[in-house]
Amino acid sequence: MQLHGGTIQASSPGLGRGSVFTLTLPLPAQVAPPEALPAAHAAALRRHRILLVEDNRDASDLLCMYLRSEGYTVSAAFDGPTGLAMAGAQHFDVLVCDIGLPGLNGYSLMRKLKETLGASTPFAIAASGYGQQEDRVMATAAGFDQYLVKPIDVNAILHLLESVPEHV
């Protein structure tokens, strides 16, 4: 803390009454501007609106928070019917969809999206705890473009998002 020019103070009104710790750090005289994103990454961030359909709220919240911190616009649904309704009502560039969803599983959701949106269907990434070849085949047959096994590797999803075709 001394290296940063800060101080720390501790106080307590007495035994059993808690403690207060105060950390004070000075602001730098001049804050440097953030570095610019590489052009390819910046372009990817500008064009991708993501719909995440995941019934595990903790996993959904964490992935939404991470993707937003990377600059993406993310909307979330927690069941199949809500995800289908959102995908039909708004434009999304990318769909990240769990397979085991309540109300309507990911395979059925994807088939219905293909029926209703046709060529306007977003680039679709299936996410599942199942990683067998037959699971991947079923996801592809339903219309998913890519398949990720949970837990989702954030580097893998970023790589996929940055490689989504420009016309999407």
VENBELVEN-V578565 format. One record per helix or strand of 2 or more residues. SS is the DSSP state (alpha for helix, beta for strand). FROM is the first residue (numbers start at 1). TO is the last residue. If there is no record, write none. Layout:
ss:SS from:FROM to:TO
ss:SS from:FROM to:TO
This chain:
ss:alpha from:2 to:4
ss:beta from:7 to:11
ss:beta from:20 to:24
ss:alpha from:39 to:47
ss:beta from:49 to:53
ss:alpha from:57 to:69
ss:beta from:73 to:77
ss:alpha from:80 to:89
ss:beta from:94 to:98
ss:alpha from:106 to:120
ss:beta from:123 to:128
ss:alpha from:133 to:142
ss:beta from:146 to:149
ss:alpha from:154 to:162
